[in-house]
Amino acid sequence: MKVHFEIECTPEEARAFFGLPDLAPVHDAYVDKMKSMMVDGLTPADFEKVARSWMPGFADGFEQWRQLMLSAIPKTPQ
């Protein structure tokens, strides 16, 4: 025997029905952070955090590698 149910509801209604959390505030905060990074660019501290998370165990030569990468970024006049 096969039984099929067709339920029409919005994603918000489905989340509420299944007891899942509403992640809209988290999504909005993430989008705002991404927008600010696109406008302001990555700071050297942000770049270091990303590089360390991508390459664990690379800490010994990381400073030399970081200097090499930072030297490749064009300097903007202030």
Summary of the structure (lengths in Angstrom):
residues: 78
radius of gyration: 22.4
end to end distance: 73.9
largest distance: 73.9
contacts: 119
relative contact order: 0.07
helix: 60%
strand: 0%
